[in-house]
Amino acid sequence: MKTLRSLALGLAVSTGLALVPAAGFAAGASDTDAERQARWTEIATSIFGDRKIEPTESLIKVDAPARAMDAALVPITLTMPEKDRIKGVHFIIDDNPSPYAAHFTFGPAADPGELKLRVRINNYTNVHAVAETTDGQLYEAAKFVKASGGCSAPMGMSDEEAMRGMGDMKMKFSGDAQSGKPVEATLMIRHPNFSGMQMNQVTRDYTPARYINKLTVSYGDANVFTMDGDISISSNPVINFAFVPKGSGPIKVAATDNQGGQWQHSFTAPSPSN
């Protein structure tokens, strides 16, 4: 599978989506359902080729605000009731300059019943969650979100301030750990995730894109999930996930960004009780 960034570049050419700020962005509130469907068909073909994608109301569900309060911090919840069937999830924001926001691949230590993240949304758009099952089938759910300017929204501080402490991580756990029962975790990473569309308020130049492009979370020797990300993930990413504690071992997180930054951190996981 192509990298998210190379797909974004290809989509920019094939769909006319701009990767830098531009007036008169093609997609918007006035688009018809037919135009949105045509755009989604083209994006899906670019990512999945000729693989069939079936609509679903049970395998994956998308919870997102109908109108975002902050287009640069839009909360997304992906729910997968039949979690034992889920191998991974692709999250796509159709009308973003780089639509392919994230690809999560779940490992043996994951409990993929629910996943939460925050994203940037640049225009009125459909967002699509495509679940890939263990037998290789694809199923999609969609939600329409009204938002504008999330990818170009300034962070309200200098670039230097935004990058201070870059790579610092925190993790919180909720619930009591019991053997075989999932534990919910919240991972917080300090990183500006610059989109390349934000203007430096001092120099008036555009800040070069710098974003987390891979995130790996493991429990002991078992993978929980791997995320391939792009510019649509919000600054200072926060990801809620669940894992199944079996035995003992730390939660290990490894992150890299598109400019070669690398960070690792270990957290003491709750010990399962019988």
Sequence and secondary structure as in RCSB ss.txt:
>XXXX:A:sequence
MKTLRSLALGLAVSTGLALVPAAGFAAGASDTDAERQARWTEIATSIFGDRKIEPTESLIKVDAPARAMDAALVP
ITLTMPEKDRIKGVHFIIDDNPSPYAAHFTFGPAADPGELKLRVRINNYTNVHAVAETTDGQLYEAAKFVKASGG
CSAPMGMSDEEAMRGMGDMKMKFSGDAQSGKPVEATLMIRHPNFSGMQMNQVTRDYTPARYINKLTVSYGDANVF
TMDGDISISSNPVINFAFVPKGSGPIKVAATDNQGGQWQHSFTAPSPSN
>XXXX:A:secstr
   HHHHHHHHHHHH   SS  SS S STT  HHHHHHHHHHHHHHHHTT  EEE SSS EEE  SB SSTTSEE
EEEE TTGGGEEEEEEEETTSSS EEEEEEE TTB TTEEEEEE   SSEEEEEEEEETTS EEEEEEEEB   T
TT   SS HHHHHTTTT EEEEEES  BTTS EEEEEEE    B S  B TTT SB   B EEEEEEEETTEEEE
EEEE TTB SS EEEEEE   S   EEEEEEETTS EEEEEE     B 
